[in-house]
């Protein structure tokens, strides 16, 4: 049986916390910041924890080894 591989793109985009939650960067900050509100820019700093169903999908499909 071949080994299960982690998706290389997922390694760069997600981190798994000690409790098993998935952290990711906040979307919508790559370009077009002039049209964004200052509140959006402030709130989009750093990382966020994905919702539980989304986190399960990321781990199952892209990070089977837990990174």
CHARMM-style PDB file with segment names, atoms N, HN, CA, C and O in Angstrom:
ATOM      1  N   UNK     1       0.842  -1.181   0.000  1.00  0.00      PROA
ATOM      2  CA  UNK     1       0.000   0.000   0.000  1.00  0.00      PROA
ATOM      3  C   UNK     1       0.890   1.248   0.000  1.00  0.00      PROA
ATOM      4  O   UNK     1       1.768   1.364   0.856  1.00  0.00      PROA
ATOM      5  N   UNK     2       0.691   2.176  -0.927  1.00  0.00      PROA
ATOM      6  HN  UNK     2      -0.021   2.082  -1.622  1.00  0.00      PROA
ATOM      7  CA  UNK     2       1.548   3.368  -0.953  1.00  0.00      PROA
ATOM      8  C   UNK     2       1.227   4.314   0.210  1.00  0.00      PROA
ATOM      9  O   UNK     2       0.142   4.280   0.791  1.00  0.00      PROA
ATOM     10  N   UNK     3       2.201   5.143   0.517  1.00  0.00      PROA
ATOM     11  HN  UNK     3       3.082   5.170   0.045  1.00  0.00      PROA
ATOM     12  CA  UNK     3       2.003   6.115   1.586  1.00  0.00      PROA
ATOM     13  C   UNK     3       1.028   7.196   1.162  1.00  0.00      PROA
ATOM     14  O   UNK     3       0.940   7.539  -0.017  1.00  0.00      PROA
ATOM     15  N   UNK     4       0.285   7.739   2.144  1.00  0.00      PROA
ATOM     16  HN  UNK     4       0.356   7.461   3.102  1.00  0.00      PROA
ATOM     17  CA  UNK     4      -0.569   8.891   1.873  1.00  0.00      PROA
ATOM     18  C   UNK     4       0.300  10.137   1.909  1.00  0.00      PROA
ATOM     19  O   UNK     4       1.092  10.321   2.834  1.00  0.00      PROA
ATOM     20  N   UNK     5       0.156  10.983   0.915  1.00  0.00      PROA
ATOM     21  HN  UNK     5      -0.487  10.834   0.164  1.00  0.00      PROA
ATOM     22  CA  UNK     5       0.986  12.176   0.852  1.00  0.00      PROA
ATOM     23  C   UNK     5       0.185  13.410   1.239  1.00  0.00      PROA
ATOM     24  O   UNK     5      -1.012  13.506   0.972  1.00  0.00      PROA
ATOM     25  N   UNK     6       0.872  14.345   1.872  1.00  0.00      PROA
ATOM     26  HN  UNK     6       1.845  14.267   2.090  1.00  0.00      PROA
ATOM     27  CA  UNK     6       0.298  15.645   2.196  1.00  0.00      PROA
ATOM     28  C   UNK     6       0.393  16.528   0.969  1.00  0.00      PROA
ATOM     29  O   UNK     6       1.409  16.516   0.275  1.00  0.00      PROA
ATOM     30  N   UNK     7      -0.666  17.306   0.688  1.00  0.00      PROA
ATOM     31  HN  UNK     7      -1.492  17.316   1.252  1.00  0.00      PROA
ATOM     32  CA  UNK     7      -0.614  18.251  -0.427  1.00  0.00      PROA
ATOM     33  C   UNK     7       0.363  19.368  -0.082  1.00  0.00      PROA
ATOM     34  O   UNK     7       0.267  19.974   0.986  1.00  0.00      PROA
ATOM     35  N   UNK     8       1.302  19.641  -0.983  1.00  0.00      PROA
ATOM     36  HN  UNK     8       1.381  19.149  -1.850  1.00  0.00      PROA
ATOM     37  CA  UNK     8       2.320  20.654  -0.713  1.00  0.00      PROA
ATOM     38  C   UNK     8       1.710  22.039  -0.576  1.00  0.00      PROA
ATOM     39  O   UNK     8       2.189  22.852   0.214  1.00  0.00      PROA
ATOM     40  N   UNK     9       0.656  22.316  -1.340  1.00  0.00      PROA
ATOM     41  HN  UNK     9       0.266  21.656  -1.982  1.00  0.00      PROA
ATOM     42  CA  UNK     9       0.034  23.637  -1.228  1.00  0.00      PROA
ATOM     43  C   UNK     9      -0.632  23.814   0.131  1.00  0.00      PROA
ATOM     44  O   UNK     9      -0.643  24.921   0.670  1.00  0.00      PROA
ATOM     45  N   UNK    10      -1.184  22.750   0.687  1.00  0.00      PROA
ATOM     46  HN  UNK    10      -1.175  21.852   0.249  1.00  0.00      PROA
ATOM     47  CA  UNK    10      -1.843  22.831   1.985  1.00  0.00      PROA
ATOM     48  C   UNK    10      -0.833  23.038   3.106  1.00  0.00      PROA
ATOM     49  O   UNK    10      -1.134  23.702   4.098  1.00  0.00      PROA
ATOM     50  N   UNK    11       0.368  22.472   2.955  1.00  0.00      PROA
ATOM     51  HN  UNK    11       0.612  21.932   2.149  1.00  0.00      PROA
ATOM     52  CA  UNK    11       1.413  22.666   3.956  1.00  0.00      PROA
ATOM     53  C   UNK    11       1.720  24.138   4.141  1.00  0.00      PROA
ATOM     54  O   UNK    11       1.990  24.597   5.251  1.00  0.00      PROA
ATOM     55  N   UNK    12       1.674  24.886   3.022  1.00  0.00      PROA
ATOM     56  HN  UNK    12       1.454  24.513   2.120  1.00  0.00      PROA
ATOM     57  CA  UNK    12       2.031  26.296   3.063  1.00  0.00      PROA
ATOM     58  C   UNK    12       0.888  27.177   3.547  1.00  0.00      PROA
ATOM     59  O   UNK    12       1.131  28.298   3.996  1.00  0.00      PROA
ATOM     60  N   UNK    13      -0.346  26.703   3.468  1.00  0.00      PROA
ATOM     61  HN  UNK    13      -0.543  25.793   3.103  1.00  0.00      PROA
ATOM     62  CA  UNK    13      -1.503  27.548   3.754  1.00  0.00      PROA
ATOM     63  C   UNK    13      -2.150  27.299   5.105  1.00  0.00      PROA
ATOM     64  O   UNK    13      -2.799  28.193   5.647  1.00  0.00      PROA
ATOM     65  N   UNK    14      -1.986  26.097   5.666  1.00  0.00      PROA
ATOM     66  HN  UNK    14      -1.458  25.371   5.225  1.00  0.00      PROA
ATOM     67  CA  UNK    14      -2.692  25.741   6.889  1.00  0.00      PROA
ATOM     68  C   UNK    14      -1.724  25.249   7.948  1.00  0.00      PROA
ATOM     69  O   UNK    14      -0.664  24.706   7.637  1.00  0.00      PROA
ATOM     70  N   UNK    15      -2.106  25.448   9.213  1.00  0.00      PROA
ATOM     71  HN  UNK    15      -2.967  25.889   9.465  1.00  0.00      PROA
ATOM     72  CA  UNK    15      -1.390  24.865  10.339  1.00  0.00      PROA
ATOM     73  C   UNK    15      -2.440  24.227  11.240  1.00  0.00      PROA
ATOM     74  O   UNK    15      -3.551  24.739  11.373  1.00  0.00      PROA
ATOM     75  N   UNK    16      -2.078  23.111  11.856  1.00  0.00      PROA
ATOM     76  HN  UNK    16      -1.175  22.696  11.748  1.00  0.00      PROA
ATOM     77  CA  UNK    16      -2.987  22.434  12.778  1.00  0.00      PROA
ATOM     78  C   UNK    16      -2.542  22.751  14.198  1.00  0.00      PROA
ATOM     79  O   UNK    16      -1.372  22.586  14.542  1.00  0.00      PROA
ATOM     80  N   UNK    17      -3.487  23.211  15.023  1.00  0.00      PROA
ATOM     81  HN  UNK    17      -4.438  23.346  14.743  1.00  0.00      PROA
ATOM     82  CA  UNK    17      -3.165  23.552  16.400  1.00  0.00      PROA
ATOM     83  C   UNK    17      -3.055  22.285  17.236  1.00  0.00      PROA
ATOM     84  O   UNK    17      -3.353  21.187  16.766  1.00  0.00      PROA
ATOM     85  N   UNK    18      -2.625  22.454  18.477  1.00  0.00      PROA
ATOM     86  HN  UNK    18      -2.384  23.346  18.858  1.00  0.00      PROA
ATOM     87  CA  UNK    18      -2.461  21.305  19.368  1.00  0.00      PROA
ATOM     88  C   UNK    18      -3.791  20.624  19.670  1.00  0.00      PROA
ATOM     89  O   UNK    18      -3.819  19.429  19.964  1.00  0.00      PROA
ATOM     90  N   UNK    19      -4.889  21.365  19.601  1.00  0.00      PROA
ATOM     91  HN  UNK    19      -4.867  22.336  19.361  1.00  0.00      PROA
ATOM     92  CA  UNK    19      -6.197  20.777  19.885  1.00  0.00      PROA
ATOM     93  C   UNK    19      -6.865  20.223  18.631  1.00  0.00      PROA
ATOM     94  O   UNK    19      -7.988  19.724  18.699  1.00  0.00      PROA
ATOM     95  N   UNK    20      -6.181  20.305  17.480  1.00  0.00      PROA
ATOM     96  HN  UNK    20      -5.269  20.710  17.425  1.00  0.00      PROA
ATOM     97  CA  UNK    20      -6.716  19.722  16.257  1.00  0.00      PROA
ATOM     98  C   UNK    20      -7.492  20.680  15.378  1.00  0.00      PROA
ATOM     99  O   UNK    20      -8.073  20.262  14.376  1.00  0.00      PROA
ATOM    100  N   UNK    21      -7.515  21.957  15.729  1.00  0.00      PROA
ATOM    101  HN  UNK    21      -7.043  22.297  16.542  1.00  0.00      PROA
ATOM    102  CA  UNK    21      -8.185  22.934  14.878  1.00  0.00      PROA
ATOM    103  C   UNK    21      -7.237  23.373  13.764  1.00  0.00      PROA
ATOM    104  O   UNK    21      -6.027  23.162  13.850  1.00  0.00      PROA
ATOM    105  N   UNK    22      -7.794  23.984  12.722  1.00  0.00      PROA
ATOM    106  HN  UNK    22      -8.776  24.156  12.653  1.00  0.00      PROA
ATOM    107  CA  UNK    22      -6.988  24.385  11.569  1.00  0.00      PROA
ATOM    108  C   UNK    22      -6.926  25.905  11.509  1.00  0.00      PROA
ATOM    109  O   UNK    22      -7.955  26.580  11.500  1.00  0.00      PROA
ATOM    110  N   UNK    23      -5.689  26.443  11.466  1.00  0.00      PROA
ATOM    111  HN  UNK    23      -4.853  25.895  11.473  1.00  0.00      PROA
ATOM    112  CA  UNK    23      -5.489  27.879  11.341  1.00  0.00      PROA
ATOM    113  C   UNK    23      -5.162  28.213   9.893  1.00  0.00      PROA
ATOM    114  O   UNK    23      -4.465  27.458   9.215  1.00  0.00      PROA
ATOM    115  N   UNK    24      -5.674  29.361   9.419  1.00  0.00      PROA
ATOM    116  HN  UNK    24      -6.240  29.974   9.970  1.00  0.00      PROA
ATOM    117  CA  UNK    24      -5.415  29.803   8.050  1.00  0.00      PROA
ATOM    118  C   UNK    24      -5.387  31.317   8.023  1.00  0.00      PROA
ATOM    119  O   UNK    24      -5.883  31.976   8.937  1.00  0.00      PROA
ATOM    120  N   UNK    25      -4.797  31.869   6.958  1.00  0.00      PROA
ATOM    121  HN  UNK    25      -4.395  31.334   6.215  1.00  0.00      PROA
ATOM    122  CA  UNK    25      -4.797  33.315   6.767  1.00  0.00      PROA
ATOM    123  C   UNK    25      -6.188  33.760   6.343  1.00  0.00      PROA
ATOM    124  O   UNK    25      -6.964  32.974   5.799  1.00  0.00      PROA
ATOM    125  N   UNK    26      -6.493  35.009   6.593  1.00  0.00      PROA
ATOM    126  HN  UNK    26      -5.863  35.648   7.035  1.00  0.00      PROA
ATOM    127  CA  UNK    26      -7.803  35.543   6.248  1.00  0.00      PROA
ATOM    128  C   UNK    26      -7.813  35.926   4.776  1.00  0.00      PROA
ATOM    129  O   UNK    26      -6.867  36.537   4.279  1.00  0.00      PROA
ATOM    130  N   UNK    27      -8.889  35.564   4.081  1.00  0.00      PROA
ATOM    131  HN  UNK    27      -9.658  35.068   4.486  1.00  0.00      PROA
ATOM    132  CA  UNK    27      -8.973  35.781   2.634  1.00  0.00      PROA
ATOM    133  C   UNK    27      -9.264  37.236   2.324  1.00  0.00      PROA
ATOM    134  O   UNK    27      -9.801  37.963   3.160  1.00  0.00      PROA
ATOM    135  N   UNK    28      -8.905  37.664   1.106  1.00  0.00      PROA
ATOM    136  HN  UNK    28      -8.469  37.074   0.426  1.00  0.00      PROA
ATOM    137  CA  UNK    28      -9.290  38.966   0.606  1.00  0.00      PROA
ATOM    138  C   UNK    28      -8.275  40.065   0.831  1.00  0.00      PROA
ATOM    139  O   UNK    28      -8.624  41.242   0.743  1.00  0.00      PROA
ATOM    140  N   UNK    29      -7.006  39.717   1.124  1.00  0.00      PROA
ATOM    141  HN  UNK    29      -6.722  38.760   1.196  1.00  0.00      PROA
ATOM    142  CA  UNK    29      -6.015  40.749   1.408  1.00  0.00      PROA
ATOM    143  C   UNK    29      -4.895  40.833   0.373  1.00  0.00      PROA
ATOM    144  O   UNK    29      -3.895  41.510   0.617  1.00  0.00      PROA
ATOM    145  N   UNK    30      -5.028  40.188  -0.736  1.00  0.00      PROA
ATOM    146  HN  UNK    30      -5.840  39.639  -0.934  1.00  0.00      PROA
ATOM    147  CA  UNK    30      -3.924  40.163  -1.703  1.00  0.00      PROA
ATOM    148  C   UNK    30      -3.832  41.428  -2.541  1.00  0.00      PROA
ATOM    149  O   UNK    30      -2.735  41.915  -2.815  1.00  0.00      PROA
ATOM    150  N   UNK    31      -4.957  41.955  -2.944  1.00  0.00      PROA
ATOM    151  HN  UNK    31      -5.848  41.560  -2.722  1.00  0.00      PROA
ATOM    152  CA  UNK    31      -4.943  43.176  -3.767  1.00  0.00      PROA
ATOM    153  C   UNK    31      -6.290  43.864  -3.620  1.00  0.00      PROA
ATOM    154  O   UNK    31      -7.214  43.312  -3.024  1.00  0.00      PROA
ATOM    155  N   UNK    32      -6.402  45.084  -4.171  1.00  0.00      PROA
ATOM    156  HN  UNK    32      -5.652  45.533  -4.655  1.00  0.00      PROA
ATOM    157  CA  UNK    32      -7.657  45.819  -4.088  1.00  0.00      PROA
ATOM    158  C   UNK    32      -7.918  46.392  -2.715  1.00  0.00      PROA
ATOM    159  O   UNK    32      -9.074  46.521  -2.311  1.00  0.00      PROA
ATOM    160  N   UNK    33      -6.862  46.742  -1.982  1.00  0.00      PROA
ATOM    161  HN  UNK    33      -5.923  46.637  -2.311  1.00  0.00      PROA
ATOM    162  CA  UNK    33      -7.049  47.206  -0.613  1.00  0.00      PROA
ATOM    163  C   UNK    33      -7.616  48.629  -0.554  1.00  0.00      PROA
ATOM    164  O   UNK    33      -8.121  49.049   0.487  1.00  0.00      PROA
ATOM    165  N   UNK    34      -7.536  49.371  -1.657  1.00  0.00      PROA
ATOM    166  HN  UNK    34      -7.126  49.030  -2.503  1.00  0.00      PROA
ATOM    167  CA  UNK    34      -8.068  50.737  -1.651  1.00  0.00      PROA
ATOM    168  C   UNK    34      -9.583  50.720  -1.456  1.00  0.00      PROA
ATOM    169  O   UNK    34     -10.140  51.574  -0.766  1.00  0.00      PROA
ATOM    170  N   UNK    35     -10.225  49.762  -2.058  1.00  0.00      PROA
ATOM    171  HN  UNK    35      -9.773  49.068  -2.619  1.00  0.00      PROA
ATOM    172  CA  UNK    35     -11.684  49.708  -1.945  1.00  0.00      PROA
ATOM    173  C   UNK    35     -12.171  49.052  -0.658  1.00  0.00      PROA
ATOM    174  O   UNK    35     -13.367  49.088  -0.367  1.00  0.00      PROA
ATOM    175  N   UNK    36     -11.275  48.459   0.111  1.00  0.00      PROA
ATOM    176  HN  UNK    36     -10.304  48.430  -0.126  1.00  0.00      PROA
ATOM    177  CA  UNK    36     -11.665  47.827   1.368  1.00  0.00      PROA
ATOM    178  C   UNK    36     -11.772  48.889   2.466  1.00  0.00      PROA
ATOM    179  O   UNK    36     -11.098  49.918   2.417  1.00  0.00      PROA
ATOM    180  N   UNK    37     -12.615  48.626   3.443  1.00  0.00      PROA
ATOM    181  HN  UNK    37     -13.162  47.789   3.483  1.00  0.00      PROA
ATOM    182  CA  UNK    37     -12.731  49.555   4.564  1.00  0.00      PROA
ATOM    183  C   UNK    37     -11.564  49.339   5.523  1.00  0.00      PROA
ATOM    184  O   UNK    37     -10.946  48.274   5.544  1.00  0.00      PROA
ATOM    185  N   UNK    38     -11.279  50.366   6.312  1.00  0.00      PROA
ATOM    186  HN  UNK    38     -11.781  51.231   6.295  1.00  0.00      PROA
ATOM    187  CA  UNK    38     -10.214  50.238   7.308  1.00  0.00      PROA
ATOM    188  C   UNK    38     -10.553  49.169   8.334  1.00  0.00      PROA
ATOM    189  O   UNK    38      -9.658  48.489   8.835  1.00  0.00      PROA
ATOM    190  N   UNK    39     -11.821  49.011   8.650  1.00  0.00      PROA
ATOM    191  HN  UNK    39     -12.549  49.562   8.242  1.00  0.00      PROA
ATOM    192  CA  UNK    39     -12.247  47.983   9.593  1.00  0.00      PROA
ATOM    193  C   UNK    39     -11.937  46.587   9.054  1.00  0.00      PROA
ATOM    194  O   UNK    39     -11.468  45.718   9.789  1.00  0.00      PROA
ATOM    195  N   UNK    40     -12.207  46.381   7.753  1.00  0.00      PROA
ATOM    196  HN  UNK    40     -12.588  47.086   7.156  1.00  0.00      PROA
ATOM    197  CA  UNK    40     -11.916  45.081   7.159  1.00  0.00      PROA
ATOM    198  C   UNK    40     -10.416  44.793   7.217  1.00  0.00      PROA
ATOM    199  O   UNK    40     -10.005  43.685   7.563  1.00  0.00      PROA
ATOM    200  N   UNK    41      -9.598  45.800   6.874  1.00  0.00      PROA
ATOM    201  HN  UNK    41      -9.932  46.699   6.593  1.00  0.00      PROA
ATOM    202  CA  UNK    41      -8.143  45.610   6.852  1.00  0.00      PROA
ATOM    203  C   UNK    41      -7.638  45.282   8.256  1.00  0.00      PROA
ATOM    204  O   UNK    41      -6.788  44.407   8.423  1.00  0.00      PROA
ATOM    205  N   UNK    42      -8.155  45.977   9.259  1.00  0.00      PROA
ATOM    206  HN  UNK    42      -8.845  46.688   9.124  1.00  0.00      PROA
ATOM    207  CA  UNK    42      -7.750  45.700  10.643  1.00  0.00      PROA
ATOM    208  C   UNK    42      -8.149  44.297  11.062  1.00  0.00      PROA
ATOM    209  O   UNK    42      -7.351  43.556  11.636  1.00  0.00      PROA
ATOM    210  N   UNK    43      -9.390  43.941  10.771  1.00  0.00      PROA
ATOM    211  HN  UNK    43     -10.038  44.543  10.304  1.00  0.00      PROA
ATOM    212  CA  UNK    43      -9.892  42.636  11.205  1.00  0.00      PROA
ATOM    213  C   UNK    43      -9.244  41.482  10.464  1.00  0.00      PROA
ATOM    214  O   UNK    43      -9.264  40.349  10.944  1.00  0.00      PROA
ATOM    215  N   UNK    44      -8.665  41.757   9.292  1.00  0.00      PROA
ATOM    216  HN  UNK    44      -8.649  42.678   8.902  1.00  0.00      PROA
ATOM    217  CA  UNK    44      -8.089  40.693   8.471  1.00  0.00      PROA
ATOM    218  C   UNK    44      -6.612  40.447   8.770  1.00  0.00      PROA
ATOM    219  O   UNK    44      -5.960  39.677   8.065  1.00  0.00      PROA
ATOM    220  N   UNK    45      -6.087  41.082   9.792  1.00  0.00      PROA
ATOM    221  HN  UNK    45      -6.617  41.707  10.365  1.00  0.00      PROA
ATOM    222  CA  UNK    45      -4.683  40.838  10.147  1.00  0.00      PROA
ATOM    223  C   UNK    45      -4.512  39.449  10.749  1.00  0.00      PROA
ATOM    224  O   UNK    45      -5.432  38.906  11.359  1.00  0.00      PROA
ATOM    225  N   UNK    46      -3.334  38.889  10.571  1.00  0.00      PROA
ATOM    226  HN  UNK    46      -2.586  39.331  10.075  1.00  0.00      PROA
ATOM    227  CA  UNK    46      -3.014  37.635  11.235  1.00  0.00      PROA
ATOM    228  C   UNK    46      -3.756  36.435  10.657  1.00  0.00      PROA
ATOM    229  O   UNK    46      -4.002  36.357   9.453  1.00  0.00      PROA
ATOM    230  N   UNK    47      -4.105  35.505  11.536  1.00  0.00      PROA
ATOM    231  HN  UNK    47      -3.905  35.568  12.514  1.00  0.00      PROA
ATOM    232  CA  UNK    47      -4.739  34.262  11.108  1.00  0.00      PROA
ATOM    233  C   UNK    47      -6.079  34.093  11.810  1.00  0.00      PROA
ATOM    234  O   UNK    47      -6.411  34.824  12.743  1.00  0.00      PROA
ATOM    235  N   UNK    48      -6.843  33.105  11.336  1.00  0.00      PROA
ATOM    236  HN  UNK    48      -6.574  32.511  10.578  1.00  0.00      PROA
ATOM    237  CA  UNK    48      -8.115  32.772  11.968  1.00  0.00      PROA
ATOM    238  C   UNK    48      -8.210  31.257  12.061  1.00  0.00      PROA
ATOM    239  O   UNK    48      -7.482  30.535  11.381  1.00  0.00      PROA
ATOM    240  N   UNK    49      -9.104  30.791  12.900  1.00  0.00      PROA
ATOM    241  HN  UNK    49      -9.696  31.378  13.453  1.00  0.00      PROA
ATOM    242  CA  UNK    49      -9.369  29.357  13.021  1.00  0.00      PROA
ATOM    243  C   UNK    49     -10.550  29.040  12.116  1.00  0.00      PROA
ATOM    244  O   UNK    49     -11.595  29.685  12.201  1.00  0.00      PROA
ATOM    245  N   UNK    50     -10.383  28.046  11.249  1.00  0.00      PROA
ATOM    246  HN  UNK    50      -9.534  27.522  11.179  1.00  0.00      PROA
ATOM    247  CA  UNK    50     -11.468  27.666  10.350  1.00  0.00      PROA
ATOM    248  C   UNK    50     -12.632  27.064  11.130  1.00  0.00      PROA
ATOM    249  O   UNK    50     -12.455  26.524  12.222  1.00  0.00      PROA
ATOM    250  N   UNK    51     -13.804  27.165  10.558  1.00  0.00      PROA
ATOM    251  HN  UNK    51     -13.948  27.603   9.670  1.00  0.00      PROA
ATOM    252  CA  UNK    51     -14.976  26.534  11.162  1.00  0.00      PROA
ATOM    253  C   UNK    51     -14.762  25.024  11.198  1.00  0.00      PROA
ATOM    254  O   UNK    51     -14.027  24.472  10.380  1.00  0.00      PROA
ATOM    255  N   UNK    52     -15.404  24.374  12.139  1.00  0.00      PROA
ATOM    256  HN  UNK    52     -16.002  24.823  12.804  1.00  0.00      PROA
ATOM    257  CA  UNK    52     -15.192  22.937  12.365  1.00  0.00      PROA
ATOM    258  C   UNK    52     -15.415  22.081  11.111  1.00  0.00      PROA
ATOM    259  O   UNK    52     -14.570  21.237  10.815  1.00  0.00      PROA
ATOM    260  N   UNK    53     -16.514  22.259  10.359  1.00  0.00      PROA
ATOM    261  HN  UNK    53     -17.200  22.946  10.600  1.00  0.00      PROA
ATOM    262  CA  UNK    53     -16.695  21.422   9.162  1.00  0.00      PROA
ATOM    263  C   UNK    53     -15.620  21.661   8.099  1.00  0.00      PROA
ATOM    264  O   UNK    53     -15.170  20.722   7.443  1.00  0.00      PROA
ATOM    265  N   UNK    54     -15.211  22.921   7.932  1.00  0.00      PROA
ATOM    266  HN  UNK    54     -15.577  23.684   8.465  1.00  0.00      PROA
ATOM    267  CA  UNK    54     -14.163  23.226   6.954  1.00  0.00      PROA
ATOM    268  C   UNK    54     -12.828  22.629   7.390  1.00  0.00      PROA
ATOM    269  O   UNK    54     -12.076  22.103   6.570  1.00  0.00      PROA
ATOM    270  N   UNK    55     -12.541  22.715   8.682  1.00  0.00      PROA
ATOM    271  HN  UNK    55     -13.152  23.142   9.348  1.00  0.00      PROA
ATOM    272  CA  UNK    55     -11.298  22.153   9.192  1.00  0.00      PROA
ATOM    273  C   UNK    55     -11.220  20.649   8.996  1.00  0.00      PROA
ATOM    274  O   UNK    55     -10.163  20.115   8.660  1.00  0.00      PROA
ATOM    275  N   UNK    56     -12.340  19.965   9.207  1.00  0.00      PROA
ATOM    276  HN  UNK    56     -13.198  20.399   9.481  1.00  0.00      PROA
ATOM    277  CA  UNK    56     -12.367  18.509   8.992  1.00  0.00      PROA
ATOM    278  C   UNK    56     -12.067  18.165   7.539  1.00  0.00      PROA
ATOM    279  O   UNK    56     -11.337  17.215   7.258  1.00  0.00      PROA
ATOM    280  N   UNK    57     -12.644  18.954   6.599  1.00  0.00      PROA
ATOM    281  HN  UNK    57     -13.237  19.726   6.827  1.00  0.00      PROA
ATOM    282  CA  UNK    57     -12.403  18.693   5.177  1.00  0.00      PROA
ATOM    283  C   UNK    57     -10.940  18.900   4.812  1.00  0.00      PROA
ATOM    284  O   UNK    57     -10.369  18.113   4.058  1.00  0.00      PROA
ATOM    285  N   UNK    58     -10.331  19.961   5.347  1.00  0.00      PROA
ATOM    286  HN  UNK    58     -10.795  20.601   5.960  1.00  0.00      PROA
ATOM    287  CA  UNK    58      -8.925  20.238   5.055  1.00  0.00      PROA
ATOM    288  C   UNK    58      -8.052  19.093   5.543  1.00  0.00      PROA
ATOM    289  O   UNK    58      -7.170  18.630   4.820  1.00  0.00      PROA
ATOM    290  N   UNK    59      -8.292  18.638   6.759  1.00  0.00      PROA
ATOM    291  HN  UNK    59      -9.009  19.015   7.346  1.00  0.00      PROA
ATOM    292  CA  UNK    59      -7.456  17.572   7.319  1.00  0.00      PROA
ATOM    293  C   UNK    59      -7.663  16.271   6.533  1.00  0.00      PROA
ATOM    294  O   UNK    59      -6.696  15.584   6.204  1.00  0.00      PROA
ATOM    295  N   UNK    60      -8.913  15.938   6.237  1.00  0.00      PROA
ATOM    296  HN  UNK    60      -9.698  16.496   6.504  1.00  0.00      PROA
ATOM    297  CA  UNK    60      -9.191  14.667   5.558  1.00  0.00      PROA
ATOM    298  C   UNK    60      -8.617  14.629   4.145  1.00  0.00      PROA
ATOM    299  O   UNK    60      -8.016  13.633   3.740  1.00  0.00      PROA
ATOM    300  N   UNK    61      -8.804  15.720   3.394  1.00  0.00      PROA
ATOM    301  HN  UNK    61      -9.292  16.528   3.722  1.00  0.00      PROA
ATOM    302  CA  UNK    61      -8.429  15.693   1.980  1.00  0.00      PROA
ATOM    303  C   UNK    61      -6.992  16.132   1.714  1.00  0.00      PROA
ATOM    304  O   UNK    61      -6.366  15.642   0.775  1.00  0.00      PROA
ATOM    305  N   UNK    62      -6.460  17.044   2.521  1.00  0.00      PROA
ATOM    306  HN  UNK    62      -6.969  17.442   3.284  1.00  0.00      PROA
ATOM    307  CA  UNK    62      -5.182  17.646   2.173  1.00  0.00      PROA
ATOM    308  C   UNK    62      -4.054  17.365   3.178  1.00  0.00      PROA
ATOM    309  O   UNK    62      -2.884  17.331   2.794  1.00  0.00      PROA
ATOM    310  N   UNK    63      -4.393  17.163   4.453  1.00  0.00      PROA
ATOM    311  HN  UNK    63      -5.343  17.190   4.764  1.00  0.00      PROA
ATOM    312  CA  UNK    63      -3.372  16.966   5.472  1.00  0.00      PROA
ATOM    313  C   UNK    63      -3.611  15.665   6.234  1.00  0.00      PROA
ATOM    314  O   UNK    63      -3.803  15.702   7.449  1.00  0.00      PROA
ATOM    315  N   UNK    64      -3.604  14.526   5.562  1.00  0.00      PROA
ATOM    316  HN  UNK    64      -3.448  14.496   4.574  1.00  0.00      PROA
ATOM    317  CA  UNK    64      -3.937  13.274   6.262  1.00  0.00      PROA
ATOM    318  C   UNK    64      -2.916  12.901   7.330  1.00  0.00      PROA
ATOM    319  O   UNK    64      -3.248  12.185   8.275  1.00  0.00      PROA
ATOM    320  N   UNK    65      -1.689  13.370   7.196  1.00  0.00      PROA
ATOM    321  HN  UNK    65      -1.420  13.952   6.429  1.00  0.00      PROA
ATOM    322  CA  UNK    65      -0.655  13.023   8.178  1.00  0.00      PROA
ATOM    323  C   UNK    65      -0.597  14.009   9.326  1.00  0.00      PROA
ATOM    324  O   UNK    65       0.229  13.853  10.226  1.00  0.00      PROA
ATOM    325  N   UNK    66      -1.437  15.005   9.320  1.00  0.00      PROA
ATOM    326  HN  UNK    66      -2.108  15.132   8.589  1.00  0.00      PROA
ATOM    327  CA  UNK    66      -1.475  15.957  10.409  1.00  0.00      PROA
ATOM    328  C   UNK    66      -0.387  17.001  10.371  1.00  0.00      PROA
ATOM    329  O   UNK    66      -0.254  17.783  11.312  1.00  0.00      PROA
ATOM    330  N   UNK    67       0.392  17.035   9.312  1.00  0.00      PROA
ATOM    331  HN  UNK    67       0.284  16.400   8.548  1.00  0.00      PROA
ATOM    332  CA  UNK    67       1.443  18.040   9.100  1.00  0.00      PROA
ATOM    333  C   UNK    67       2.486  17.930  10.170  1.00  0.00      PROA
ATOM    334  OT1 UNK    67       3.455  18.689  10.168  1.00  0.00      PROA
TER     335      UNK     67
END
